[in-house]
Amino acid sequence: MTARASAIIWCAYPLSTQSLPQPPNPSSPAVRATMQGNRRRDTRPERSIRSALHARGMRYRVDFPIRPVAGARPIRPDIVFPRARLAVFIDGCFWHGCPKHGTQPNRNAHYWTAKLKRNVERDRRHDVLLRGAGWTVLRIWEHDDVLKAVDRIECAYDSASMGLTPIANAASRARIS
């Protein structure tokens, strides 16, 4: 690996300036069950959007690994259109800090504040890496209207397929509210 490539990897995955505090113990068995029930993929919003995309005849990959930097850990968008180089993330309001619906837990605030902040930082870092590698990135909130989100994905897909990524990238920064 060249010095430039190792510098890119270091910039792509910088060490966090503050490490996460030790995860707190669940306050009850019910809280533990709830936290264990949170899925990494195939959430209800993801399934709804995927179903609507499929109904429109659009075919995609789910949880498809993308390596924008050789040797680095892959980034796994929720929906990927590899030929169009379009990566779609469906972000949960709590986990990704939605400005409209995101909440901060009162219990164990020191842990959750750091955890949620790191999630948002990782999202921004992944956006930069993917765009730098020539991908169009869309982020959709879980509360967004499914049909509007699918329209937006279809528009970005059409633009990306025709090589109009700057338009799609500009559109992806403005989230549907």
PyMOL commands that set and color helices and strands:
alter all, ss='L'
color gray80, all
select helices_A, chain A and resi 3-12+29-37+44-55+109-132+146-161+165-173
alter helices_A, ss='H'
color red, helices_A
select strands_A, chain A and resi 61-62+79-81+86-91+136-141
alter strands_A, ss='S'
color yellow, strands_A
deselect
rebuild
show_as cartoon
